[in-house]
Amino acid sequence: MAVAVAAMLAGCGGKSSLQTLPPQESFTSAATFSRMFDARAEQTCEAARRALLSQGYIIDTSRKDLVEGNKNFQPEAERHLQMHIRVVCAAESADGKLSVGFVTALQDTYALRKASNSASVGVSALGSLSLPFSAGHDSMIKVGSETIQSERFYESFFELMRRYLLVDVADGTPSSVESASSKKP
């Protein structure tokens, strides 16, 4: 008996059952998640808010420097997706007339899980008896979450922001937003 326990413990002391995953991030100079705009940070965030509203997003937060919105999708009867987009706007020049918009989109995936209920009844002569019954319930369980990495996705969002960018000519902001908005920081 003691030999069996020692052999079992020796087997457990070897390789760990936890798998070490490599870092999932590599910081590069690619500007997938940001663009510069010839506009003040407030104007850039207002353009982002309008872009999200135009696509059916519900705005959760709207400030001068931050916009957050959510939208739900149901691609299949038993699957549900929720997209959460966060836009942070920051001044990029000393006079504040140039800004950068940082956008991150997070997609959460949910799946329908069916659960049936059962009841246990204690009978003194037989012990306990488990009886299934037809009552049950369905739940949406989160099965995945990922940050969208697609450059095409972000480029289409930035293009929509450019169209909604408010240009305040009276304030002296340039009437063309294309000069800096096409630059990637």
ABEGO torsion letter per residue (X at the ends): XAAAAAAAAAAAABBBABBBBBBABBBBABBAABBBBBBBAAAAAAAAAAAAAAAGBBBABBBAABBBBBBBBBABAABBBBBBBBBBBBBABAAGABBBBBBBBBBBBBBBBBBBBBBBBBBAAAEBBBBBBABBBBBBBBABBBBBABAAAAAAAAAAAAAABBBBAAAGBBABAAAAAABBX
